[in-house]
Amino acid sequence: MNELIQLTAAEAAAKLAAGKITSVELTQAHLDRIAATDGAPLSDNRADGKSGLNAFLHINAEEALATAAAVDADRAAGKELPPLAGVPIALKDLIVTKGQPTTAASRMLEGWMSPYDGTVTRKVREARMPILGKTNLDEFAMGSSNEHSAFGVVRNPWALDRAPGGSGGGSATAVTAFQAPLALGTDTGGSIRQPAALTGSVGVKPTYGSVSRYGVIAMASSLDQVGPVARTVLDTAMLHEAIAGHDPLCPTPPATSPQKLRQAQKPHASATCPACASASSRNSAAATAKASKQACSHASANPSKSYVPQAQRSLRSPCPPSPKPSAPTT
């Protein structure tokens, strides 16, 4: 096995920055690994008679090598580059990618080419990471074993007769089998984390809204989240740094923008609270001062009338969240 593909993303990034290896060498090594271990879609066996992993639905070799060559040229010219520049990555085929097919592992979308990049795809390109291709999944992310792709099952690299988990088994398998040092998946109820557990990789579902869903085919919009897949915790953290951030294009952003969230964390001003203002108009100045000292207890007693969203109340010490109901008696 080529030692280049055994490098973690952090190790590869360090060697690239030091000029010890080139991105073209690193990218080609991973493309060779894919060719040697991945099977043709819908087939139980590869052309050479051996079972394939079937982790990829599309290989993006030409563009990946072109990106790698451009990174090498800029590095040789002394240009400043992002931390993961030149480190290859694979994308779950639920993330739209301009110039590549996006199928969500369904025959209904077979051959569809997105006219635009999803936000995470754009951020990967801005990070100057060669995109190796698109990984297999349960059709439209509706599954937990990766046995329900219209283009064939994905196999666990540790035991080809076992499932890698789903829906993002393709991304987890690609990373575990050294086909890619990094990958992106999506997680609704475990589609990154469960395959990570079954393949021995590391997968993270970031806080909802911290990574944009713009350009990601939805499974359940209120729960979906794009996240990193890698072989080490450090690698997942580095990839998360590259893809995270508030996006005004995200169809379901967090309850508030980062600026409003910071404002919400400031000490509570009763004059700006509708409930407090109403109390002020009905009571004397002394009663209003007393109400302020009571830390807006009415917000806890009747949160439906409070202007503070439930998700933010824990961030505001003067207005604690509503008490949990006691356990039902039998």
C-alpha positions in Angstrom: 0.0 0.0 0.0 1.3 3.4 -1.0 2.4 5.2 2.2 1.0 8.5 1.0 -2.6 7.3 1.4 -1.9 6.2 5.0 -1.2 9.8 6.0 -3.8 11.6 8.0 -5.1 14.8 6.6 -3.1 16.8 9.2 0.1 14.9 8.3 -0.5 15.3 4.6 -1.1 19.0 5.1 2.2 19.4 7.0 4.2 17.5 4.4 2.6 19.6 1.6 3.4 22.8 3.4 7.0 21.7 3.9 7.4 20.7 0.2 8.1 17.1 1.0 5.3 15.8 -1.2 3.1 17.4 -3.9 -0.7 17.5 -4.1 -0.6 15.8 -7.5 1.3 12.8 -6.0 -1.1 12.7 -3.1 -4.2 13.0 -5.2 -3.0 10.4 -7.8 -2.2 7.9 -5.0 -5.8 8.1 -3.7 -7.2 7.8 -7.2 -5.1 4.7 -7.7 -6.4 3.3 -4.4 -10.0 3.9 -5.6 -9.3 2.1 -8.8 -7.8 -0.8 -7.0 -10.5 -1.3 -4.4 -13.8 0.1 -5.6 -16.3 -1.9 -7.6 -18.4 -1.0 -10.5 -21.9 0.2 -9.6 -24.6 -2.5 -9.6 -22.1 -5.3 -9.7 -21.3 -7.8 -7.0 -17.8 -8.2 -8.3 -15.1 -6.2 -9.9 -13.8 -6.9 -13.4 -10.9 -8.8 -11.9 -13.3 -11.1 -10.0 -12.8 -9.5 -6.6 -15.5 -7.9 -4.5 -15.4 -4.1 -4.6 -16.3 -1.6 -2.0 -18.6 0.4 -4.2 -18.0 3.5 -2.1 -18.0 5.9 -5.0 -20.7 6.7 -7.5 -18.6 9.2 -9.5 -14.9 9.7 -9.8 -13.7 13.2 -10.5 -10.1 12.4 -11.5 -9.5 15.1 -14.2 -10.7 18.0 -12.1 -9.1 16.7 -8.9 -5.6 16.5 -10.6 -6.1 19.9 -12.1 -6.9 21.4 -8.7 -3.9 19.6 -7.2 -1.5 20.9 -10.0 -2.8 24.5 -9.4 -2.1 24.2 -5.7 1.4 22.9 -6.3 2.1 25.8 -8.6 0.9 28.4 -6.2 2.8 26.8 -3.3 6.0 26.8 -5.5 5.4 30.5 -6.2 5.3 31.2 -2.5 1.6 32.1 -2.3 -0.2 31.8 1.0 -2.6 28.8 1.0 -5.4 27.5 3.3 -4.4 24.8 5.9 -5.8 21.9 3.9 -4.9 23.1 0.4 -3.9 20.1 -1.7 -5.4 17.5 0.6 -8.0 15.4 -1.4 -11.6 15.0 -0.2 -14.7 13.0 -1.2 -18.3 14.4 -1.0 -21.4 12.4 -0.2 -23.6 12.4 -3.3 -26.3 14.3 -1.6 -24.3 17.5 -1.9 -24.7 19.3 -5.2 -21.5 19.9 -7.1 -21.3 21.9 -10.3 -19.7 20.0 -13.1 -20.3 16.6 -11.5 -23.5 14.4 -11.3 -25.5 14.5 -8.2 -27.9 11.5 -7.9 -28.7 11.1 -4.2 -28.1 7.4 -5.1 -31.4 7.4 -7.0 -32.3 6.5 -10.6 -34.6 9.4 -10.6 -31.7 11.8 -10.6 -29.3 9.7 -12.7 -27.3 12.0 -15.0 -28.5 15.2 -13.4 -25.8 17.9 -13.3 -26.2 20.7 -10.8 -25.9 24.2 -12.3 -24.4 25.5 -9.0 -22.3 24.4 -6.0 -23.7 23.9 -2.6 -22.2 26.2 0.1 -20.0 23.4 1.5 -18.8 22.5 -2.0 -17.9 26.1 -2.5 -16.0 26.2 0.8 -14.1 23.0 -0.1 -13.1 24.6 -3.4 -12.0 27.8 -1.6 -10.0 25.6 0.8 -8.2 24.4 -2.4 -9.0 20.7 -1.7 -9.1 18.4 -4.8 -12.5 16.7 -4.9 -12.0 13.0 -5.7 -15.6 12.2 -6.4 -19.1 11.6 -5.0 -19.7 8.8 -2.5 -22.5 6.2 -2.3 -25.4 6.3 0.2 -28.9 4.9 0.9 -31.2 6.4 -1.7 -32.1 9.9 -0.8 -30.4 9.2 2.6 -33.4 7.0 3.6 -31.6 4.0 5.2 -29.1 3.1 7.9 -27.1 0.3 6.3 -26.2 1.6 2.8 -27.9 -1.5 1.3 -30.6 0.6 -0.3 -28.7 2.6 -3.0 -30.1 2.3 -6.5 -26.5 1.8 -7.6 -25.6 -1.1 -5.4 -24.6 -1.8 -1.8 -21.6 -0.4 -0.1 -19.4 -2.9 1.6 -17.6 -2.6 5.0 -13.8 -2.5 4.3 -13.2 -4.6 7.4 -15.5 -7.4 6.2 -17.0 -7.3 2.7 -20.0 -9.4 3.7 -21.0 -6.8 6.3 -22.7 -3.4 6.0 -20.8 -0.1 6.7 -23.9 1.6 8.1 -25.8 4.4 6.6 -27.0 6.4 5.1 -23.4 7.8 4.6 -21.6 4.4 4.3 -19.8 5.5 1.2 -18.0 8.4 2.9 -17.1 6.3 5.9 -15.9 3.4 3.8 -13.8 5.7 1.5 -12.0 7.1 4.5 -11.5 3.8 6.3 -10.2 2.1 3.2 -7.7 4.8 2.5 -9.5 5.9 -0.7 -9.7 9.4 0.7 -8.2 11.1 3.8 -11.3 13.2 4.3 -15.0 13.1 3.3 -18.2 15.0 3.9 -21.4 13.3 5.0 -24.8 14.4 6.1 -26.5 13.4 9.4 -30.2 13.4 10.2 -30.5 10.7 12.9 -27.1 9.2 12.7 -26.0 9.0 9.1 -22.5 10.2 9.8 -22.1 8.8 13.3 -23.4 5.3 12.8 -21.2 4.5 9.8 -18.2 5.9 11.7 -19.0 3.4 14.5 -19.3 0.5 12.1 -16.2 1.3 10.1 -13.9 2.5 12.9 -13.6 6.0 11.4 -14.4 9.4 13.1 -17.6 11.2 12.2 -19.2 14.3 13.6 -22.7 15.8 13.4 -22.0 19.5 14.1 -24.4 21.8 15.9 -27.5 22.3 13.7 -27.1 25.4 11.6 -23.3 25.7 12.1 -22.7 24.3 8.6 -24.8 25.5 5.7 -27.4 23.1 4.2 -27.7 25.2 1.0 -27.2 22.9 -1.9 -27.8 19.7 0.1 -30.7 17.5 -1.0 -32.9 17.3 2.1 -34.0 14.2 4.0 -35.5 16.0 7.0 -34.8 19.7 6.9 -35.2 20.4 10.6 -32.6 17.7 11.5 -30.2 17.5 8.5 -26.6 18.7 9.0 -23.4 18.4 6.9 -20.4 17.1 8.8 -16.8 15.8 8.5 -15.7 12.2 8.2 -12.0 11.3 8.8 -9.7 8.8 10.5 -8.7 11.1 13.5 -10.4 13.7 15.7 -7.9 16.3 14.6 -8.7 15.8 10.9 -12.4 16.2 11.5 -11.8 19.4 13.5 -9.7 20.8 10.7 -12.3 20.0 8.1 -15.1 21.4 10.2 -13.1 24.7 10.4 -13.1 24.8 6.6 -16.8 24.2 6.1 -18.4 25.9 9.1 -19.9 29.4 9.3 -23.1 31.3 9.0 -24.7 31.3 5.6 -27.5 33.7 4.6 -28.4 31.3 1.8 -29.1 28.4 4.2 -32.8 27.5 4.0 -33.0 26.7 7.7 -30.4 28.8 9.5 -30.1 28.9 13.3 -32.8 30.7 15.2 -30.7 33.8 15.1 -27.6 35.2 13.4 -24.3 35.2 15.3 -24.6 39.0 15.8 -28.1 38.6 17.4 -26.9 35.7 19.5 -24.1 37.8 20.9 -26.6 40.5 21.6 -28.9 38.0 23.4 -26.1 37.0 25.7 -25.8 40.5 27.1 -27.5 41.4 30.4 -31.3 41.5 30.0 -32.8 45.0 29.6 -36.3 44.9 30.9 -37.3 48.0 28.8 -36.8 45.9 25.6 -38.9 43.0 26.8 -42.6 43.4 25.8 -43.8 41.6 28.9 -41.7 43.9 31.1 -42.8 47.0 29.2 -46.4 46.0 29.8 -45.8 45.5 33.5 -44.2 49.0 33.7 -47.2 50.7 32.2 -49.4 49.1 34.8 -47.3 49.5 37.9 -45.4 52.2 39.6 -41.7 52.8 39.2 -41.0 51.0 42.4 -42.9 47.9 41.2 -41.0 48.0 37.9 -37.6 48.1 39.7 -38.7 45.2 41.9 -39.8 43.2 38.8 -36.4 43.8 37.2 -34.6 42.4 40.3 -36.8 39.3 40.1 -35.0 38.6 36.8 -38.2 38.5 34.7 -39.6 35.4 36.4 -42.7 35.8 34.2 -40.6 34.5 31.3 -40.2 31.2 33.0 -43.7 31.1 34.3 -45.2 31.8 30.9 -42.6 31.3 28.2 -45.2 31.6 25.4 -45.5 35.3 26.1 -41.7 35.9 26.2 -40.0 37.3 23.2 -36.9 35.2 23.9 -36.8 31.9 21.8 -36.7 28.7 23.8 -33.3 27.8 22.2 -31.8 31.0 23.5 -33.1 31.1 27.1 -30.3 29.0 28.5 -27.9 31.6 27.2 -29.5 34.4 29.2 -28.9 34.0 32.9 -31.5 36.6 34.0 -34.2 34.6 32.1 -33.6 30.9 32.9 -35.5 28.2 30.9 -38.8 26.9 32.0 -38.6 24.1 34.7 -38.9 20.6 33.4 -42.3 18.9 34.2 -42.2 16.3 36.9 -42.3 12.6 35.9 -45.8 11.3 35.5 -47.2 9.2 38.3 -48.6 5.7 37.8 
